[in-house]
């Protein structure tokens, strides 16, 4: 992708700014793209803290407000990875732009600008579009030296993590449809273990890919567990989709996901609405014109619930018979 050469020059060229995507810019692009929808509508009441309902996706997603500092001085205001930072080779944080120049990460670690004048493409690249970029010059007296490299397409490197965060609103999360046994047409009892499951086809890895400026970014969401809302302010987490109950199964058949109600509010019986949400772990990769890291994690994301179900809970009656 890049060809390198060293140069010595007497003066610097005109600085040109090609933007690096930062968290503020990424959020602005996200909100602009969704301006026709109530992006942060109230939605369901089950969005976890720190997230909001996204009407376009039908999911609870992380909300990042540009410039919103919610932490104490010196604390990271967004430990979930919502802030894009640029790092030097030793790991220290540097500004992503300076004096109209863009920070380039590995292997350059410098502020760079398109070279002026451009010059001819390197050998083997004569028939492709591209651009020479050069580091901020290191000047001693009247002589300035710095690294120069060729970039296919000519654009500044892409921040894969920032692009991946934008893609969270478009990745096709599965909206889990809750299933329960006994079914809504029957009833259950206090302390009885009720089977919970979602369709096995909904327990799958989903991904989204975007190509821009010579880079390809892929966001992958892998299911980690299903969070069940049992309707009574209690939740249950199960790894995997659970096992579907099939008529004719033994009462002792095993399942890895079940729940027993341990109390009743209405002596005549309670009917609860039960829903399920899949929690995903998010990871991204970047290939091609990528600056800095080429892969990383974005934490976890709880998708919205799909179709809910209901269950009626009764108290077992004890019948005493007295002999006559």
C-alpha positions, -999 to +999 in steps of 0.1 A: +000+000+000+028+024+009+061+031-007+088+050+012+116+074+005+137+099+024+140+135+013+159+166+022+143+199+013+149+236+021+114+247+029+080+232+037+051+231+014+016+244+020-001+223+046-033+205+035-057+190+059-073+157+052-095+148+081-089+120+105-122+107+119-125+115+156-152+106+180-169+140+176-169+138+138-180+102+139-210+112+162-219+141+140-219+119+109-240+094+127-266+119+138-266+135+103-272+102+086-301+095+109-317+130+108-348+116+092-355+093+122-360+099+159-326+085+166-327+088+203-364+083+209-377+070+242-382+035+229-388+006+253-382+009+290-356-020+290-326-001+276-297-005+300-280+025+316-258+045+293-277+035+262-307+048+242-333+035+218-323+037+181-355+036+160-337+029+127-320-003+141-346-012+167-320-017+194-305-001+225-272+015+216-245+035+234-250+072+233-220+095+229-226+132+232-197+153+217-180+174+244-200+159+272-176+154+301-192+132+327-161+122+347-139+139+373-108+157+362-082+132+350-108+104+345-117+089+312-152+102+305-160+073+282-144+040+294-165+021+268-143+033+240-164+062+226-134+085+224-110+083+195-074+090+206-042+092+186-011+077+201+026+080+196+049+050+194+054+050+231+017+049+237+013+085+248-017+104+236-012+131+209-035+155+191-050+139+160-044+172+140-019+200+144-014+231+123-035+216+095-016+184+094-029+149+102-013+124+127-003+091+111+002+061+133+023+030+127+048+029+111+052+067+106+042+082+140+043+118+128+022+147+116+020+146+078+008+166+049+005+159+011+039+167-004+041+198-025+049+194-054+037+158-057+062+143-082+058+111-102+044+079-087+069+053-076+080+024-098+053-001-103+025+024-094+026+045-126-010+036-136-028+041-103-042+071-085-023+081-054-004+108-035+029+114-018+026+122+019+055+136+040+061+140+077+065+173+094+100+183+086+128+181+111+148+212+104+184+220+114+194+254+101+183+257+064+180+220+058+149+200+066+146+162+064+116+139+068+100+107+056+079+106+025+056+077+014+032+069-014-005+062-006-027+045-031-058+066-035-041+095-018-063+098+012-052+100+048-054+068+068-087+057+082-094+053+119-109+018+119-123+021+155-142+053+147-157+039+115-167+007+134-185+028+161-206+044+134-215+010+120-231-001+153-263+016+143-265-004+110-253-039+119-282-063+117-286-075+153-311-103+159-342-092+178-348-123+200-383-138+200-390-152+235-403-187+239-415-203+272-428-236+284-455-240+297-469-220+268-492-189+272-522-212+266-515-230+298-501-220+332-473-227+356-469-228+394-447-212+421-412-229+423-418-248+389-388-245+365-401-230+333-381-235+301-368-205+283-354-203+247-351-184+215-349-198+180-315-213+174-312-195+141-313-162+160-282-172+179-256-162+153-227-139+146-236-109+125-213-084+107-212-052+087-185-041+062-177-006+050-151+005+025-138+041+023-106+059+014-087+027+005-096+009+037-121-018+045-136-019+080-156-049+093-176-049+125-185-083+139-210-089+166-208-123+184-237-134+207-224-139+243-256-145+263-294-139+263-308-117+290-344-125+299-368-101+315-392-122+335-418-094+339-416-093+377-385-070+378-363-101+378-339-111+351-322-143+340-290-146+319-284-177+298-254-186+276-267-199+242-302-199+228-316-224+253-332-257+244-367-257+228-394-277+246-410-303+224-443-320+233-437-355+246-404-347+264-398-362+298-404-340+328-367-347+337-354-335+303-324-312+309-321-276+298-295-249+304-320-221+307-350-221+330-366-199+356-389-205+386-412-178+401-409-179+438-438-156+449-471-143+438-486-108+440-522-117+431-537-146+451-558-154+421-526-157+399-501-135+381-496-131+344-462-119+334-449-106+301-415-122+293-390-109+268-354-117+256-325-097+244-292-110+229-260-094+243-233-092+217-195-086+220-182-063+193-149-065+174-136-047+144-109-052+118-094-028+093-074-037+061-058-014+036-053+023+043-056+020+081-039+042+106-027+029+139-043-003+150-059-027+125-082-044+150-098-039+183-128-044+206-158-022+212-171-039+243-206-053+244-240-043+231-275-054+242-298-056+212-335-048+216-361-075+224-381-092+197-416-107+202-425-112+239-445-140+254-466-144+286-469-169+314-495-172+341-483-183+376-506-200+401-502-213+436-505-251+440-535-260+461-532-286+488-563-307+493-569-323+527-594-352+529-607-361+563-620-397+567-656-400+578 
